[in-house]
Amino acid sequence: MNPFRLVAIVASISIIFAAFCGVVFALDQDEVRVSVAWSSEIYYRGSSQTVTVLLISDSSEQLTINYFGLHADWMDSDQFIGLDLSDDPVIIPANGNEYFSLITIQIPEDASVGPHNYFLGIDGMQGVSTSFSWDSPTLTLVVQNSGIDIYSELVNKVGGNISEAVNANYQSSEAKSLLNQAQNVYDQALSLGNEEKWNEAISALQDASTYLEQADNEEQKHIETNTQQDTLLIIVGVAVIVTVLIITLVMIKRKQNPIVDQQTKT
């Protein structure tokens, strides 16, 4: 972090970081590590995400954390979303760690679709008297279209695939069971969509699509097995016919040549 910046922080409301003039950068980059967990692995335009961060200190001195925040590239250059802890600082012992949770990040409706960079920043005190400001390495998330857009697209696609599967009139019992599961999950997705629970609805639609793929695979296996069985029956049938023909020809030949047969016996 720039020690002279004003950092915008949001806990329940937005507040402004105090300016840190004359900050000493005592904290080396490799003295702190962060592990970031988002509430969803899919990031939609217009969605709210809850972020939990594990901060791991490799410093030989305790760290006092006064401000903690996240900056994404769609924010103003000096804006951070996070926690103002100045009234109740978090103390991290030497080589210790601390969770910072329930930081809510709103992805703008007009955020561009595609990868976006973000990083974590902390301000505080190392040891008892040395102020510091630290930024994490740059991280990346990929923003997708809004949940309702993706939901609408998947509803049409999965609904059409279900109709095709029904019209295919599966013969495999396993395929029929999987198709039934896909239909049930699809109905659940529609209910979730009506409640505007886009993440859950999209997840359900993806599950329904997976069931459909499995159903199709089972039906293909069933067809291949039946084809193999039919082929085997044809081969056996042909073999039987050929055998009967050979026997018949031999018998006819013997009837036509009784003297030869008699001499053979003699």
Residue pairs with C-beta under 8 A, 6 or more apart in sequence:
1 7
1 121
1 122
1 123
1 133
1 134
1 135
2 78
2 133
3 20
3 21
3 22
3 23
3 25
3 133
4 19
4 20
4 21
5 17
5 19
5 78
6 16
6 17
6 19
6 78
7 16
7 17
7 67
7 69
7 78
7 79
7 80
7 121
7 123
8 14
8 15
8 16
8 17
8 69
8 75
8 76
8 78
8 79
8 80
8 81
9 15
9 16
9 17
9 67
9 69
9 80
9 81
9 82
9 83
9 84
10 81
10 82
10 104
11 82
11 83
11 84
15 84
17 67
17 69
17 80
17 84
17 123
18 86
20 123
20 131
20 133
23 123
23 131
23 132
23 133
24 130
24 131
24 132
25 132
25 133
26 126
26 127
26 130
26 131
26 132
27 59
27 63
27 126
27 132
27 133
27 134
29 134
29 137
30 58
31 57
31 58
31 59
31 134
32 55
32 56
32 57
32 58
32 59
32 63
32 122
32 134
32 136
33 55
33 56
33 58
34 53
34 54
34 55
34 56
34 120
34 136
35 53
35 54
35 56
36 51
36 52
36 53
36 120
36 139
37 51
37 52
37 53
37 54
38 49
38 50
38 51
38 141
39 49
39 50
39 51
40 47
40 49
40 199
42 144
42 199
42 202
43 49
43 107
43 141
43 142
43 143
43 144
44 107
44 143
44 144
44 145
44 146
44 147
44 150
44 198
44 199
45 107
45 108
45 109
45 110
45 111
45 113
45 143
45 144
45 145
45 146
46 107
46 108
46 109
46 146
46 147
47 106
47 107
47 146
47 147
47 198
47 199
48 104
48 105
48 106
48 107
49 104
49 105
49 106
49 107
50 101
50 102
50 103
50 104
50 105
51 70
51 103
51 104
51 105
52 99
52 100
52 101
52 102
52 103
53 68
53 70
53 99
53 100
53 101
53 103
53 120
54 97
54 98
54 99
54 100
55 65
55 68
55 92
55 97
55 98
55 99
55 100
55 120
55 122
56 97
57 63
57 92
57 93
57 94
57 95
57 96
57 97
57 98
58 95
59 94
59 95
59 126
60 94
60 95
61 94
61 126
61 127
62 91
62 92
62 93
62 94
62 96
62 126
62 127
63 91
63 92
63 124
63 125
63 126
64 89
64 90
64 91
64 92
64 124
64 125
64 126
65 85
65 89
65 90
65 91
65 92
65 98
65 122
65 123
65 124
66 84
66 85
66 86
66 89
66 123
66 124
66 125
67 80
67 82
67 83
67 84
67 85
67 86
67 121
67 122
67 123
67 124
68 82
68 83
68 85
68 90
68 100
68 120
68 121
68 122
69 80
69 81
69 82
69 83
69 103
69 120
69 121
69 122
70 80
70 81
70 82
70 103
70 105
70 118
70 119
70 120
70 121
71 79
71 80
71 81
71 118
71 119
71 120
71 121
72 81
72 105
72 116
72 117
72 118
73 116
73 117
73 118
74 107
74 108
74 111
74 116
75 81
80 121
81 103
81 104
81 105
82 100
82 103
82 121
83 100
83 103
89 124
89 125
90 98
90 100
92 98
107 143
109 146
111 143
112 143
113 143
113 144
113 145
114 142
114 143
115 140
115 141
115 142
115 143
116 140
116 141
116 142
116 143
117 138
117 139
117 140
118 138
118 139
118 140
118 141
119 135
119 136
119 137
119 138
119 139
120 135
120 136
120 139
121 133
121 134
121 135
121 136
122 133
122 134
123 131
123 132
123 133
123 134
124 131
124 132
125 131
125 132
126 132
144 150
146 198
147 198
147 199
147 201
147 202
148 196
148 198
150 198
150 202
151 193
151 198
151 201
151 202
151 205
154 189
154 202
154 205
154 206
154 209
155 189
155 190
155 193
155 205
157 209
158 182
158 186
158 189
158 205
158 208
158 209
158 212
159 186
161 209
161 212
162 179
162 182
162 183
162 186
162 208
162 212
165 179
165 182
165 212
165 215
165 216
166 179
168 219
170 176
170 179
170 215
170 219
170 222
171 219
171 222
171 223
171 226
172 218
172 219
172 221
172 222
174 215
174 218
174 222
175 215
175 216
175 218
175 219
175 222
176 215
178 211
178 212
178 214
178 215
178 218
179 211
179 212
179 215
181 211
182 208
182 209
182 211
182 212
182 215
183 208
185 204
185 205
185 207
185 208
185 211
186 204
186 205
186 208
188 204
189 201
189 202
189 204
189 205
189 208
190 201
192 200
192 201
192 204
193 201
254 261
